[in-house]
Amino acid sequence: MKETSLTRQIVVRMFLSLLILLVLVTPILYIITTRFYAEDLIRIVRDNGITNPHLDLQRDTLTGLFIQFFTIVIAVMIAMFLVLQHVPQKLWRPFRLTLERMGAFNVEKGTVPDLPQTNVKEFSQLNQMLTEMMEKSVKSYRLEKEFTENASHELQTPLAVAMVEIDNLMQDTTLSEKQLGALQNINVELRHMSRLSRNLLLLSKIKNNQYRQGTAVSVADKIKKLQPMWQSLCVDKTMTFSLDESTLVYCNEVLLESLLNNLVVNAIRHCPSQGKIRVTLKGKTLTVSNGSDGIPLDGEKIFSRFYRGQDALNGAPQKGNGLGLAIVKSICDYHHWTVHYAFEQGRHCFRVTF
């Protein structure tokens, strides 16, 4: 839909209304003229015996009245056009200034712009409401940012201490197998909580734009750097790489590394034994695929938080906390990239277009 200014829309609608009014008024004007003006003139001609064939008072009267009428209407239309073109420009100036300053508003900077003063009641109310909304947004952003920064330290510290204590207890040779098993289960759950809290904090930081975009990064070099760690996780699986060395992306390097880790580790975790994981980088497209049990995932929910597919053997939710792909989606949205899932030739395929 083509957008036009409010002033132009008012002018166009005003002219259309006047044209419609002219069409409706013209027959009425004709009837009034012939019955009240020309009729009396014709009676005068007849009663006084005027026989000049070139004298047509009815036609002359109609012509004169219509010329006057249309002259007045055209003059009014021109005057209205000039008024509507120039007067609203001044009246709408505070509103345009408000739009400009709102467009430059950035909640991350924490400063609320001063909106212009105006004697128009509606614009003044609008500016007051916008100022209150921006102040609340800045306050909420500041509180959430402080929470995530504090939580990243306060939450991880007790978890780390607890895991160290559990590891120390597990070294005690006097523990029974039952006690050792309980400690192992506690250790597993603590590590799960630690990963979950880190992932949630990472998602929160991404949503709050607390990461800054960095410099050009070679995706192939980053994959090669992470490759040894991925290979160590593939106990009974194989990985193949096909990398385009020329691919450079402008991004935050920490977030790019997180995206690659989450995609590849997710593929390793859900690839069946003796399966193959393929990492392909071609141009601006990264594809990570893995073998499957033949069951495609829900493409609409796969990038939602805490979504986990079903295990093909027992129908239970698959392992993991369900945040890895949600983090991938958030990182892509943050950098204006796109991520897409497809089930092709019995393989789960995730494609990121930089």
C-alpha positions in Angstrom: 0.0 0.0 0.0 1.4 3.4 -1.1 1.8 5.8 1.9 1.1 9.5 1.6 1.2 12.3 4.1 -2.0 13.3 6.1 -2.0 16.7 4.5 -2.0 15.3 1.0 -4.8 12.9 1.9 -6.9 15.8 3.3 -6.4 17.9 0.2 -7.3 15.0 -2.1 -10.4 14.1 -0.2 -11.5 17.8 0.0 -11.2 18.2 -3.7 -13.2 14.9 -4.3 -15.9 16.1 -2.0 -16.1 19.5 -3.8 -16.3 17.8 -7.2 -19.1 15.5 -5.9 -20.9 18.5 -4.5 -20.6 20.3 -7.8 -22.2 17.4 -9.7 -25.1 17.3 -7.2 -25.6 21.1 -7.1 -25.6 21.8 -10.8 -29.1 20.3 -11.6 -30.5 22.1 -8.5 -29.0 25.4 -9.7 -30.4 24.9 -13.1 -33.9 24.4 -11.8 -33.7 27.4 -9.5 -32.5 29.6 -12.3 -35.1 28.6 -14.8 -38.0 28.8 -12.4 -37.2 32.0 -10.4 -34.9 34.1 -12.6 -35.4 33.4 -16.3 -39.1 32.8 -15.9 -39.7 36.4 -14.8 -37.5 37.7 -17.6 -39.4 35.7 -20.2 -42.7 37.0 -18.9 -41.4 40.6 -19.2 -40.3 40.0 -22.8 -43.7 38.5 -23.7 -45.8 41.2 -22.0 -43.8 44.1 -23.6 -43.8 42.6 -27.1 -40.1 42.3 -27.5 -39.5 40.3 -30.7 -35.8 40.5 -31.2 -34.8 37.0 -32.3 -31.3 37.4 -31.1 -32.3 38.1 -27.6 -32.4 35.0 -25.4 -32.8 36.1 -21.8 -33.1 32.6 -20.4 -29.9 31.4 -21.9 -28.0 34.6 -21.0 -29.2 34.4 -17.4 -28.2 30.8 -17.1 -24.8 31.4 -18.6 -24.1 34.4 -16.4 -25.2 32.6 -13.2 -23.2 29.5 -14.0 -20.1 31.5 -14.9 -20.4 33.3 -11.5 -21.0 30.1 -9.6 -18.1 28.2 -11.1 -15.8 31.2 -10.8 -16.5 31.4 -7.1 -16.1 27.6 -6.7 -12.8 27.5 -8.5 -11.5 30.5 -6.5 -12.6 28.8 -3.2 -10.9 25.5 -4.3 -7.6 27.4 -5.2 -7.7 29.2 -1.8 -8.4 26.0 0.1 -5.5 24.2 -1.8 -3.1 27.0 -0.9 -4.2 27.0 2.7 -4.1 23.2 3.1 -0.7 23.1 1.5 1.1 25.6 3.7 -0.8 26.0 7.0 -0.7 22.3 8.1 3.1 22.3 7.5 3.6 24.5 10.5 0.9 22.7 12.6 2.5 19.3 11.9 6.1 20.4 12.6 6.1 19.4 16.3 4.7 16.0 15.3 7.5 15.5 12.7 10.1 16.5 15.3 8.7 14.0 17.7 9.0 11.3 15.0 12.6 12.2 14.3 13.6 12.1 18.0 11.7 8.9 18.6 13.5 7.3 15.7 16.9 8.2 17.3 15.9 6.9 20.7 18.0 3.9 21.8 17.1 2.2 25.1 20.6 0.9 25.5 22.0 4.4 25.9 19.6 5.1 28.8 18.8 8.6 27.8 15.2 9.9 27.0 15.1 12.5 24.3 13.4 15.9 25.0 10.3 16.0 22.8 9.3 19.4 21.4 6.9 21.7 23.2 3.6 22.5 21.4 0.3 24.3 22.0 -1.6 21.6 20.2 -3.4 19.6 23.0 -3.3 16.3 21.2 0.4 16.5 20.3 1.2 17.6 23.9 -0.7 14.5 25.3 1.1 12.3 22.8 4.5 13.6 23.8 3.7 13.2 27.5 2.7 9.5 27.0 5.7 8.8 24.8 8.0 10.3 27.4 6.5 8.2 30.1 6.8 5.0 28.0 10.4 5.7 27.2 11.3 6.3 30.8 9.6 3.1 31.8 11.5 1.2 29.0 14.8 2.6 30.1 14.2 1.7 33.7 13.0 -1.8 32.8 16.1 -2.3 30.6 18.4 -1.1 33.3 16.9 -3.3 35.9 17.0 -6.4 33.7 20.5 -5.7 32.6 21.6 -5.4 36.2 19.8 -8.6 37.0 21.5 -10.6 34.3 24.9 -9.2 35.2 24.4 -10.0 38.9 22.8 -13.4 38.2 25.7 -14.4 36.0 28.0 -14.1 39.0 25.7 -14.8 42.0 24.1 -17.9 40.4 27.1 -19.6 38.9 29.3 -19.2 42.1 27.2 -21.4 44.4 26.7 -24.0 41.7 30.4 -24.2 41.1 31.1 -24.5 44.8 28.5 -27.3 45.1 30.0 -29.2 42.2 33.5 -28.9 43.7 32.2 -30.2 47.0 30.5 -33.1 45.3 33.6 -34.0 43.4 35.6 -34.0 46.7 33.0 -36.2 48.3 33.1 -38.7 45.5 36.9 -39.2 46.2 36.0 -40.6 49.6 36.7 -44.3 49.5 34.4 -45.1 52.4 31.3 -44.3 50.4 29.0 -47.1 49.5 27.9 -47.7 45.9 24.4 -46.3 46.8 25.9 -43.1 48.2 28.3 -42.8 45.3 25.5 -43.2 42.8 23.4 -40.6 44.6 26.3 -38.1 44.5 26.8 -38.8 40.8 23.1 -38.1 40.1 23.4 -34.9 42.1 26.5 -33.9 40.2 24.8 -34.5 36.9 21.8 -32.4 37.9 24.0 -29.5 39.2 25.9 -29.5 35.9 22.6 -29.5 34.1 21.4 -26.5 36.2 24.7 -24.7 35.5 24.3 -25.1 31.7 20.7 -24.1 31.9 21.4 -20.9 33.8 24.2 -20.0 31.5 22.0 -20.5 28.5 19.1 -18.5 29.9 21.5 -15.7 30.8 22.9 -15.8 27.3 19.4 -15.5 25.8 18.6 -12.6 28.1 21.8 -10.8 27.1 21.1 -11.3 23.4 17.5 -10.1 23.7 18.7 -7.0 25.6 21.4 -6.2 23.0 24.2 -6.4 25.6 26.6 -7.7 23.0 28.3 -5.4 20.6 28.9 -6.4 17.0 32.6 -6.8 16.4 34.7 -7.1 13.3 34.9 -9.3 10.2 35.5 -13.0 11.2 36.5 -15.9 9.0 33.8 -18.6 9.6 36.1 -21.3 8.3 38.9 -20.4 10.7 36.5 -20.4 13.6 35.2 -23.9 12.6 38.7 -25.2 12.4 39.5 -23.8 15.9 36.5 -25.6 17.3 36.9 -28.8 15.3 39.1 -30.7 17.8 36.6 -30.3 20.6 33.8 -31.5 18.3 35.8 -34.5 17.2 36.4 -35.5 20.9 32.6 -35.7 21.3 32.2 -38.1 18.4 32.9 -41.4 20.1 31.0 -43.6 17.7 30.2 -41.1 15.0 32.1 -39.4 12.1 32.3 -35.8 11.0 33.1 -34.4 7.6 33.9 -30.8 6.8 33.6 -28.8 3.5 34.7 -25.2 4.1 34.8 -22.1 1.9 37.9 -20.2 3.1 36.7 -16.9 1.7 33.5 -16.6 3.8 33.8 -13.5 6.1 31.0 -12.2 8.3 30.8 -9.0 10.4 29.6 -10.1 13.8 30.3 -10.6 17.5 32.9 -13.3 17.6 31.6 -14.7 20.9 28.1 -15.1 19.6 29.3 -16.7 16.4 31.3 -19.3 18.4 28.2 -20.0 20.5 26.1 -20.4 17.3 28.5 -22.9 15.8 28.8 -24.9 19.1 25.1 -25.2 19.6 24.4 -26.3 16.0 27.2 -28.9 15.9 26.8 -30.2 19.4 23.1 -30.5 18.8 23.8 -32.5 15.6 26.3 -34.8 17.5 24.0 -35.4 20.4 21.0 -36.4 18.2 23.0 -38.3 15.6 22.5 -42.1 15.9 25.5 -44.4 16.5 27.7 -44.9 13.5 26.0 -41.9 11.9 27.7 -39.0 10.1 27.7 -35.3 10.8 28.4 -33.0 7.9 29.4 -29.3 8.3 29.3 -27.4 5.0 30.2 -23.8 4.4 29.6 -22.5 0.9 29.5 -18.8 0.2 27.2 -17.2 2.8 25.5 -20.4 3.8 26.4 -22.7 6.6 24.8 -26.2 6.7 25.0 -28.6 9.6 23.3 -31.9 9.1 23.2 -35.3 10.9 21.7 -38.7 10.4 18.3 -39.4 11.9 15.9 -42.1 13.0 13.7 -41.1 10.1 11.4 -38.8 12.1 11.3 -35.1 11.0 11.1 -32.4 13.6 8.4 -29.8 13.9 9.8 -26.9 11.9 7.5 -24.3 13.6 8.5 -25.3 17.2 12.1 -26.4 16.7 13.6 -23.0 17.6 11.3 -22.4 20.6 12.6 -22.4 24.1 12.5 -25.8 25.9 11.3 -27.7 22.8 12.7 -31.2 22.6 11.9 -33.8 19.9 10.6 -37.3 20.8 12.9 -40.3 21.0 12.1 -42.8 18.2 12.5 -45.8 20.5 10.4 -45.0 23.5 8.7 -41.7 22.6 10.3 -39.9 25.6 11.7 -36.3 25.1 15.3 -36.2 23.8 18.2 -35.2 26.0 19.2 -31.6 26.4 17.6 -28.5 28.0 15.9 -27.4 24.8 17.7 -24.0 24.6 20.5 -24.7 22.1 18.4 -24.0 19.0 16.6 -21.1 20.7 20.0 -19.5 21.3 20.9 -20.1 17.6 17.7 -18.4 16.5 18.3 -15.4 18.9 21.9 -15.0 17.6 20.7 -15.1 14.0 17.9 -12.5 14.7 20.5 -10.3 16.5 22.8 -10.3 13.5 19.9 -10.2 10.9 20.8 -13.7 9.7 18.3 -16.4 8.8 18.2 -20.0 10.1 16.1 -22.7 8.5 15.4 -26.4 9.3 14.7 -29.0 6.7 14.4 -32.8 6.7 16.2 -34.0 3.5 17.0 -37.5 2.4 16.6 -38.9 5.9 18.8 -36.2 7.5 18.1 -33.2 9.8 19.6 -30.1 8.1 20.0 -26.7 9.7 21.0 -23.8 7.4 22.2 -20.4 8.4 22.4 -17.7 5.8 24.8 -14.9 6.8 
